[in-house]
């Protein structure tokens, strides 16, 4: 079963129980990656290792979409 099929099944099941649908797959990925990057940056700062000044381009682009 693909993730899309599982999502469709979950939406159908929750609608039949009159509950709100779950978030679509991939909805929170950008926020999750950004939080991971920030935690990694802070850990490197604590260890005294060099830190890049900005997030990688792909994370900046995805964070704007979220």
PyMOL Python script that loads the backbone (N, CA, C, O; Angstrom):
from pymol import cmd

cmd.read_pdbstr("""\
ATOM      1  N   UNK A   1       0.848  -1.170   0.000  1.00  0.00           N
ATOM      2  CA  UNK A   1       0.000   0.000   0.000  1.00  0.00           C
ATOM      3  C   UNK A   1       0.896   1.236   0.000  1.00  0.00           C
ATOM      4  O   UNK A   1       1.823   1.333   0.804  1.00  0.00           O
ATOM      5  N   UNK A   2       0.625   2.168  -0.887  1.00  0.00           N
ATOM      6  CA  UNK A   2       1.420   3.384  -0.953  1.00  0.00           C
ATOM      7  C   UNK A   2       0.966   4.362   0.120  1.00  0.00           C
ATOM      8  O   UNK A   2      -0.087   4.194   0.735  1.00  0.00           O
ATOM      9  N   UNK A   3       1.779   5.379   0.328  1.00  0.00           N
ATOM     10  CA  UNK A   3       1.431   6.388   1.342  1.00  0.00           C
ATOM     11  C   UNK A   3       0.162   7.142   0.942  1.00  0.00           C
ATOM     12  O   UNK A   3      -0.627   7.536   1.800  1.00  0.00           O
ATOM     13  N   UNK A   4      -0.029   7.340  -0.368  1.00  0.00           N
ATOM     14  CA  UNK A   4      -1.245   8.023  -0.841  1.00  0.00           C
ATOM     15  C   UNK A   4      -2.488   7.183  -0.578  1.00  0.00           C
ATOM     16  O   UNK A   4      -3.527   7.701  -0.168  1.00  0.00           O
ATOM     17  N   UNK A   5      -2.370   5.877  -0.819  1.00  0.00           N
ATOM     18  CA  UNK A   5      -3.506   4.993  -0.551  1.00  0.00           C
ATOM     19  C   UNK A   5      -3.818   4.943   0.942  1.00  0.00           C
ATOM     20  O   UNK A   5      -4.983   4.953   1.339  1.00  0.00           O
ATOM     21  N   UNK A   6      -2.775   4.890   1.763  1.00  0.00           N
ATOM     22  CA  UNK A   6      -2.979   4.873   3.216  1.00  0.00           C
ATOM     23  C   UNK A   6      -3.644   6.170   3.676  1.00  0.00           C
ATOM     24  O   UNK A   6      -4.541   6.149   4.519  1.00  0.00           O
ATOM     25  N   UNK A   7      -3.200   7.302   3.116  1.00  0.00           N
ATOM     26  CA  UNK A   7      -3.795   8.588   3.478  1.00  0.00           C
ATOM     27  C   UNK A   7      -5.274   8.625   3.084  1.00  0.00           C
ATOM     28  O   UNK A   7      -6.118   9.069   3.863  1.00  0.00           O
ATOM     29  N   UNK A   8      -5.584   8.155   1.873  1.00  0.00           N
ATOM     30  CA  UNK A   8      -6.979   8.140   1.418  1.00  0.00           C
ATOM     31  C   UNK A   8      -7.832   7.263   2.331  1.00  0.00           C
ATOM     32  O   UNK A   8      -8.965   7.617   2.659  1.00  0.00           O
ATOM     33  N   UNK A   9      -7.290   6.130   2.735  1.00  0.00           N
ATOM     34  CA  UNK A   9      -8.015   5.241   3.645  1.00  0.00           C
ATOM     35  C   UNK A   9      -8.231   5.902   5.003  1.00  0.00           C
ATOM     36  O   UNK A   9      -9.311   5.798   5.585  1.00  0.00           O
ATOM     37  N   UNK A  10      -7.206   6.580   5.505  1.00  0.00           N
ATOM     38  CA  UNK A  10      -7.341   7.277   6.793  1.00  0.00           C
ATOM     39  C   UNK A  10      -8.375   8.396   6.718  1.00  0.00           C
ATOM     40  O   UNK A  10      -9.169   8.574   7.641  1.00  0.00           O
ATOM     41  N   UNK A  11      -8.366   9.147   5.622  1.00  0.00           N
ATOM     42  CA  UNK A  11      -9.343  10.233   5.453  1.00  0.00           C
ATOM     43  C   UNK A  11     -10.754   9.656   5.423  1.00  0.00           C
ATOM     44  O   UNK A  11     -11.653  10.166   6.091  1.00  0.00           O
ATOM     45  N   UNK A  12     -10.942   8.602   4.653  1.00  0.00           N
ATOM     46  CA  UNK A  12     -12.259   7.977   4.570  1.00  0.00           C
ATOM     47  C   UNK A  12     -12.718   7.482   5.940  1.00  0.00           C
ATOM     48  O   UNK A  12     -13.856   7.721   6.343  1.00  0.00           O
ATOM     49  N   UNK A  13     -11.823   6.787   6.656  1.00  0.00           N
ATOM     50  CA  UNK A  13     -12.166   6.235   7.974  1.00  0.00           C
ATOM     51  C   UNK A  13     -12.544   7.348   8.956  1.00  0.00           C
ATOM     52  O   UNK A  13     -13.527   7.231   9.688  1.00  0.00           O
ATOM     53  N   UNK A  14     -11.756   8.426   8.963  1.00  0.00           N
ATOM     54  CA  UNK A  14     -12.040   9.512   9.906  1.00  0.00           C
ATOM     55  C   UNK A  14     -13.311  10.273   9.539  1.00  0.00           C
ATOM     56  O   UNK A  14     -14.051  10.713  10.419  1.00  0.00           O
ATOM     57  N   UNK A  15     -13.562  10.428   8.240  1.00  0.00           N
ATOM     58  CA  UNK A  15     -14.815  11.090   7.836  1.00  0.00           C
ATOM     59  C   UNK A  15     -16.025  10.273   8.259  1.00  0.00           C
ATOM     60  O   UNK A  15     -17.038  10.831   8.681  1.00  0.00           O
ATOM     61  N   UNK A  16     -15.924   8.953   8.148  1.00  0.00           N
ATOM     62  CA  UNK A  16     -17.052   8.108   8.542  1.00  0.00           C
ATOM     63  C   UNK A  16     -17.300   8.187  10.050  1.00  0.00           C
ATOM     64  O   UNK A  16     -18.407   7.922  10.518  1.00  0.00           O
ATOM     65  N   UNK A  17     -16.267   8.551  10.800  1.00  0.00           N
ATOM     66  CA  UNK A  17     -16.402   8.729  12.246  1.00  0.00           C
ATOM     67  C   UNK A  17     -16.614  10.194  12.617  1.00  0.00           C
ATOM     68  O   UNK A  17     -16.614  10.540  13.799  1.00  0.00           O
ATOM     69  N   UNK A  18     -16.794  11.054  11.620  1.00  0.00           N
ATOM     70  CA  UNK A  18     -17.036  12.488  11.795  1.00  0.00           C
ATOM     71  C   UNK A  18     -15.916  13.173  12.570  1.00  0.00           C
ATOM     72  O   UNK A  18     -16.168  13.991  13.454  1.00  0.00           O
ATOM     73  N   UNK A  19     -14.677  12.829  12.227  1.00  0.00           N
ATOM     74  CA  UNK A  19     -13.492  13.446  12.808  1.00  0.00           C
ATOM     75  C   UNK A  19     -12.751  14.207  11.714  1.00  0.00           C
ATOM     76  O   UNK A  19     -12.920  13.902  10.533  1.00  0.00           O
ATOM     77  N   UNK A  20     -11.930  15.198  12.086  1.00  0.00           N
ATOM     78  CA  UNK A  20     -11.182  15.937  11.067  1.00  0.00           C
ATOM     79  C   UNK A  20     -10.127  15.046  10.417  1.00  0.00           C
ATOM     80  O   UNK A  20      -9.593  14.146  11.065  1.00  0.00           O
ATOM     81  N   UNK A  21      -9.823  15.292   9.135  1.00  0.00           N
ATOM     82  CA  UNK A  21      -8.829  14.474   8.444  1.00  0.00           C
ATOM     83  C   UNK A  21      -7.416  14.758   8.955  1.00  0.00           C
ATOM     84  O   UNK A  21      -7.154  15.842   9.475  1.00  0.00           O
ATOM     85  N   UNK A  22      -6.515  13.802   8.812  1.00  0.00           N
ATOM     86  CA  UNK A  22      -5.121  14.013   9.228  1.00  0.00           C
ATOM     87  C   UNK A  22      -4.424  14.951   8.240  1.00  0.00           C
ATOM     88  O   UNK A  22      -4.919  15.138   7.128  1.00  0.00           O
ATOM     89  N   UNK A  23      -3.293  15.541   8.618  1.00  0.00           N
ATOM     90  CA  UNK A  23      -2.570  16.385   7.663  1.00  0.00           C
ATOM     91  C   UNK A  23      -2.042  15.543   6.504  1.00  0.00           C
ATOM     92  O   UNK A  23      -1.729  14.364   6.671  1.00  0.00           O
ATOM     93  N   UNK A  24      -1.950  16.153   5.351  1.00  0.00           N
ATOM     94  CA  UNK A  24      -1.454  15.449   4.165  1.00  0.00           C
ATOM     95  C   UNK A  24      -0.004  15.033   4.362  1.00  0.00           C
ATOM     96  O   UNK A  24       0.736  15.700   5.085  1.00  0.00           O
ATOM     97  N   UNK A  25       0.410  13.944   3.731  1.00  0.00           N
ATOM     98  CA  UNK A  25       1.798  13.503   3.857  1.00  0.00           C
ATOM     99  C   UNK A  25       2.768  14.583   3.370  1.00  0.00           C
ATOM    100  O   UNK A  25       2.558  15.194   2.322  1.00  0.00           O
ATOM    101  N   UNK A  26       3.817  14.805   4.135  1.00  0.00           N
ATOM    102  CA  UNK A  26       4.829  15.784   3.744  1.00  0.00           C
ATOM    103  C   UNK A  26       4.522  17.207   4.160  1.00  0.00           C
ATOM    104  O   UNK A  26       5.297  18.112   3.850  1.00  0.00           O
ATOM    105  N   UNK A  27       3.423  17.435   4.849  1.00  0.00           N
ATOM    106  CA  UNK A  27       3.014  18.785   5.216  1.00  0.00           C
ATOM    107  C   UNK A  27       4.020  19.476   6.133  1.00  0.00           C
ATOM    108  O   UNK A  27       4.277  20.671   5.987  1.00  0.00           O
ATOM    109  N   UNK A  28       4.581  18.738   7.062  1.00  0.00           N
ATOM    110  CA  UNK A  28       5.450  19.346   8.066  1.00  0.00           C
ATOM    111  C   UNK A  28       6.937  19.076   7.844  1.00  0.00           C
ATOM    112  O   UNK A  28       7.749  19.336   8.732  1.00  0.00           O
ATOM    113  N   UNK A  29       7.299  18.562   6.680  1.00  0.00           N
ATOM    114  CA  UNK A  29       8.700  18.205   6.449  1.00  0.00           C
ATOM    115  C   UNK A  29       9.647  19.395   6.544  1.00  0.00           C
ATOM    116  O   UNK A  29      10.710  19.289   7.156  1.00  0.00           O
ATOM    117  N   UNK A  30       9.281  20.509   5.956  1.00  0.00           N
ATOM    118  CA  UNK A  30      10.172  21.676   5.967  1.00  0.00           C
ATOM    119  C   UNK A  30      10.425  22.161   7.391  1.00  0.00           C
ATOM    120  O   UNK A  30      11.558  22.483   7.748  1.00  0.00           O
ATOM    121  N   UNK A  31       9.382  22.211   8.196  1.00  0.00           N
ATOM    122  CA  UNK A  31       9.546  22.641   9.588  1.00  0.00           C
ATOM    123  C   UNK A  31      10.410  21.654  10.364  1.00  0.00           C
ATOM    124  O   UNK A  31      11.226  22.052  11.195  1.00  0.00           O
ATOM    125  N   UNK A  32      10.228  20.376  10.091  1.00  0.00           N
ATOM    126  CA  UNK A  32      11.011  19.352  10.773  1.00  0.00           C
ATOM    127  C   UNK A  32      12.488  19.457  10.394  1.00  0.00           C
ATOM    128  O   UNK A  32      13.354  19.384  11.265  1.00  0.00           O
ATOM    129  N   UNK A  33      12.785  19.628   9.095  1.00  0.00           N
ATOM    130  CA  UNK A  33      14.170  19.777   8.657  1.00  0.00           C
ATOM    131  C   UNK A  33      14.803  21.027   9.244  1.00  0.00           C
ATOM    132  O   UNK A  33      15.966  21.010   9.646  1.00  0.00           O
ATOM    133  N   UNK A  34      14.047  22.099   9.294  1.00  0.00           N
ATOM    134  CA  UNK A  34      14.576  23.351   9.851  1.00  0.00           C
ATOM    135  C   UNK A  34      14.898  23.181  11.343  1.00  0.00           C
ATOM    136  O   UNK A  34      15.948  23.626  11.807  1.00  0.00           O
ATOM    137  N   UNK A  35      14.005  22.544  12.082  1.00  0.00           N
ATOM    138  CA  UNK A  35      14.252  22.319  13.509  1.00  0.00           C
ATOM    139  C   UNK A  35      15.490  21.447  13.714  1.00  0.00           C
ATOM    140  O   UNK A  35      16.287  21.694  14.619  1.00  0.00           O
ATOM    141  N   UNK A  36      15.646  20.420  12.864  1.00  0.00           N
ATOM    142  CA  UNK A  36      16.828  19.561  12.950  1.00  0.00           C
ATOM    143  C   UNK A  36      18.086  20.367  12.670  1.00  0.00           C
ATOM    144  O   UNK A  36      19.087  20.219  13.371  1.00  0.00           O
ATOM    145  N   UNK A  37      18.045  21.227  11.641  1.00  0.00           N
ATOM    146  CA  UNK A  37      19.221  22.018  11.279  1.00  0.00           C
ATOM    147  C   UNK A  37      19.595  22.983  12.407  1.00  0.00           C
ATOM    148  O   UNK A  37      20.775  23.129  12.725  1.00  0.00           O
ATOM    149  N   UNK A  38      18.615  23.635  13.005  1.00  0.00           N
ATOM    150  CA  UNK A  38      18.878  24.575  14.096  1.00  0.00           C
ATOM    151  C   UNK A  38      19.482  23.841  15.298  1.00  0.00           C
ATOM    152  O   UNK A  38      20.430  24.333  15.909  1.00  0.00           O
ATOM    153  N   UNK A  39      18.941  22.670  15.637  1.00  0.00           N
ATOM    154  CA  UNK A  39      19.482  21.899  16.761  1.00  0.00           C
ATOM    155  C   UNK A  39      20.922  21.471  16.474  1.00  0.00           C
ATOM    156  O   UNK A  39      21.771  21.504  17.364  1.00  0.00           O
ATOM    157  N   UNK A  40      21.192  21.075  15.242  1.00  0.00           N
ATOM    158  CA  UNK A  40      22.547  20.674  14.857  1.00  0.00           C
ATOM    159  C   UNK A  40      23.505  21.854  14.940  1.00  0.00           C
ATOM    160  O   UNK A  40      24.635  21.715  15.407  1.00  0.00           O
ATOM    161  N   UNK A  41      23.048  23.018  14.484  1.00  0.00           N
ATOM    162  CA  UNK A  41      23.878  24.229  14.527  1.00  0.00           C
ATOM    163  C   UNK A  41      24.210  24.591  15.983  1.00  0.00           C
ATOM    164  O   UNK A  41      25.357  24.909  16.299  1.00  0.00           O
ATOM    165  N   UNK A  42      23.214  24.542  16.853  1.00  0.00           N
ATOM    166  CA  UNK A  42      23.444  24.866  18.269  1.00  0.00           C
ATOM    167  C   UNK A  42      24.402  23.877  18.919  1.00  0.00           C
ATOM    168  O   UNK A  42      25.239  24.266  19.733  1.00  0.00           O
ATOM    169  N   UNK A  43      24.284  22.605  18.564  1.00  0.00           N
ATOM    170  CA  UNK A  43      25.189  21.600  19.122  1.00  0.00           C
ATOM    171  C   UNK A  43      26.624  21.853  18.664  1.00  0.00           C
ATOM    172  O   UNK A  43      27.560  21.704  19.449  1.00  0.00           O
ATOM    173  N   UNK A  44      26.799  22.233  17.403  1.00  0.00           N
ATOM    174  CA  UNK A  44      28.148  22.532  16.899  1.00  0.00           C
ATOM    175  C   UNK A  44      28.716  23.772  17.590  1.00  0.00           C
ATOM    176  O   UNK A  44      29.912  23.830  17.875  1.00  0.00           O
ATOM    177  N   UNK A  45      27.870  24.756  17.859  1.00  0.00           N
ATOM    178  CA  UNK A  45      28.336  25.960  18.560  1.00  0.00           C
ATOM    179  C   UNK A  45      28.819  25.607  19.970  1.00  0.00           C
ATOM    180  O   UNK A  45      29.842  26.117  20.425  1.00  0.00           O
ATOM    181  N   UNK A  46      28.078  24.734  20.654  1.00  0.00           N
ATOM    182  CA  UNK A  46      28.466  24.327  22.002  1.00  0.00           C
ATOM    183  C   UNK A  46      29.800  23.582  22.013  1.00  0.00           C
ATOM    184  O   UNK A  46      30.572  23.689  22.965  1.00  0.00           O
ATOM    185  N   UNK A  47      30.060  22.834  20.957  1.00  0.00           N
ATOM    186  CA  UNK A  47      31.307  22.079  20.873  1.00  0.00           C
ATOM    187  C   UNK A  47      32.468  22.938  20.365  1.00  0.00           C
ATOM    188  O   UNK A  47      33.617  22.495  20.362  1.00  0.00           O
ATOM    189  N   UNK A  48      32.168  24.149  19.943  1.00  0.00           N
ATOM    190  CA  UNK A  48      33.209  25.045  19.460  1.00  0.00           C
ATOM    191  C   UNK A  48      33.666  24.741  18.042  1.00  0.00           C
ATOM    192  O   UNK A  48      34.757  25.144  17.642  1.00  0.00           O
ATOM    193  N   UNK A  49      32.854  24.045  17.292  1.00  0.00           N
ATOM    194  CA  UNK A  49      33.181  23.733  15.899  1.00  0.00           C
ATOM    195  C   UNK A  49      32.669  24.836  14.988  1.00  0.00           C
ATOM    196  O   UNK A  49      31.726  25.541  15.347  1.00  0.00           O
ATOM    197  N   UNK A  50      33.272  24.997  13.818  1.00  0.00           N
ATOM    198  CA  UNK A  50      32.808  26.040  12.895  1.00  0.00           C
ATOM    199  C   UNK A  50      31.363  25.790  12.451  1.00  0.00           C
ATOM    200  O   UNK A  50      30.951  24.651  12.233  1.00  0.00           O
ATOM    201  N   UNK A  51      30.618  26.871  12.325  1.00  0.00           N
ATOM    202  CA  UNK A  51      29.209  26.795  11.954  1.00  0.00           C
ATOM    203  C   UNK A  51      28.983  27.638  10.721  1.00  0.00           C
ATOM    204  O   UNK A  51      29.476  28.762  10.628  1.00  0.00           O
ATOM    205  N   UNK A  52      28.239  27.099   9.778  1.00  0.00           N
ATOM    206  CA  UNK A  52      27.873  27.893   8.601  1.00  0.00           C
ATOM    207  C   UNK A  52      26.911  28.992   9.044  1.00  0.00           C
ATOM    208  O   UNK A  52      26.107  28.788   9.954  1.00  0.00           O
ATOM    209  N   UNK A  53      26.990  30.130   8.415  1.00  0.00           N
ATOM    210  CA  UNK A  53      26.185  31.271   8.852  1.00  0.00           C
ATOM    211  C   UNK A  53      24.713  31.144   8.471  1.00  0.00           C
ATOM    212  O   UNK A  53      23.857  31.715   9.146  1.00  0.00           O
ATOM    213  N   UNK A  54      24.403  30.419   7.417  1.00  0.00           N
ATOM    214  CA  UNK A  54      23.008  30.300   6.983  1.00  0.00           C
ATOM    215  C   UNK A  54      22.667  28.846   6.731  1.00  0.00           C
ATOM    216  O   UNK A  54      23.544  27.987   6.636  1.00  0.00           O
ATOM    217  N   UNK A  55      21.385  28.592   6.625  1.00  0.00           N
ATOM    218  CA  UNK A  55      20.915  27.244   6.326  1.00  0.00           C
ATOM    219  C   UNK A  55      21.240  26.907   4.878  1.00  0.00           C
ATOM    220  O   UNK A  55      21.356  27.805   4.044  1.00  0.00           O
ATOM    221  N   UNK A  56      21.385  25.638   4.579  1.00  0.00           N
ATOM    222  CA  UNK A  56      21.578  25.252   3.185  1.00  0.00           C
ATOM    223  C   UNK A  56      20.429  25.762   2.323  1.00  0.00           C
ATOM    224  O   UNK A  56      19.307  25.914   2.806  1.00  0.00           O
ATOM    225  N   UNK A  57      20.703  26.021   1.065  1.00  0.00           N
ATOM    226  CA  UNK A  57      19.726  26.631   0.168  1.00  0.00           C
ATOM    227  C   UNK A  57      18.412  25.856   0.112  1.00  0.00           C
ATOM    228  O   UNK A  57      17.339  26.460   0.101  1.00  0.00           O
ATOM    229  N   UNK A  58      18.484  24.533   0.078  1.00  0.00           N
ATOM    230  CA  UNK A  58      17.256  23.750  -0.010  1.00  0.00           C
ATOM    231  C   UNK A  58      16.399  23.920   1.236  1.00  0.00           C
ATOM    232  O   UNK A  58      15.172  23.940   1.139  1.00  0.00           O
ATOM    233  N   UNK A  59      17.025  24.043   2.409  1.00  0.00           N
ATOM    234  CA  UNK A  59      16.236  24.249   3.630  1.00  0.00           C
ATOM    235  C   UNK A  59      15.615  25.638   3.656  1.00  0.00           C
ATOM    236  O   UNK A  59      14.478  25.800   4.098  1.00  0.00           O
ATOM    237  N   UNK A  60      16.341  26.631   3.193  1.00  0.00           N
ATOM    238  CA  UNK A  60      15.772  27.990   3.161  1.00  0.00           C
ATOM    239  C   UNK A  60      14.570  28.039   2.239  1.00  0.00           C
ATOM    240  O   UNK A  60      13.553  28.653   2.562  1.00  0.00           O
ATOM    241  N   UNK A  61      14.690  27.388   1.088  1.00  0.00           N
ATOM    242  CA  UNK A  61      13.591  27.386   0.111  1.00  0.00           C
ATOM    243  C   UNK A  61      12.380  26.642   0.669  1.00  0.00           C
ATOM    244  O   UNK A  61      11.252  27.115   0.530  1.00  0.00           O
ATOM    245  N   UNK A  62      12.591  25.496   1.293  1.00  0.00           N
ATOM    246  CA  UNK A  62      11.469  24.713   1.831  1.00  0.00           C
ATOM    247  C   UNK A  62      10.843  25.404   3.037  1.00  0.00           C
ATOM    248  O   UNK A  62       9.631  25.315   3.233  1.00  0.00           O
ATOM    249  N   UNK A  63      11.636  26.085   3.842  1.00  0.00           N
ATOM    250  CA  UNK A  63      11.100  26.769   5.013  1.00  0.00           C
ATOM    251  C   UNK A  63      10.165  27.906   4.607  1.00  0.00           C
ATOM    252  O   UNK A  63       9.195  28.196   5.307  1.00  0.00           O
ATOM    253  N   UNK A  64      10.456  28.541   3.487  1.00  0.00           N
ATOM    254  CA  UNK A  64       9.568  29.616   3.008  1.00  0.00           C
ATOM    255  C   UNK A  64       8.213  29.068   2.594  1.00  0.00           C
ATOM    256  O   UNK A  64       7.195  29.736   2.773  1.00  0.00           O
ATOM    257  N   UNK A  65       8.187  27.865   2.045  1.00  0.00           N
ATOM    258  CA  UNK A  65       6.930  27.269   1.594  1.00  0.00           C
ATOM    259  C   UNK A  65       6.047  26.829   2.753  1.00  0.00           C
ATOM    260  O   UNK A  65       4.822  26.830   2.631  1.00  0.00           O
ATOM    261  N   UNK A  66       6.643  26.460   3.857  1.00  0.00           N
ATOM    262  CA  UNK A  66       5.879  25.900   4.996  1.00  0.00           C
ATOM    263  C   UNK A  66       5.109  26.960   5.745  1.00  0.00           C
ATOM    264  O   UNK A  66       4.423  26.653   6.719  1.00  0.00           O
TER     265      UNK A  66
END
""", "prot")
cmd.dss("prot")
cmd.show_as("cartoon", "prot")
cmd.util.cbc("prot")
cmd.orient("prot")
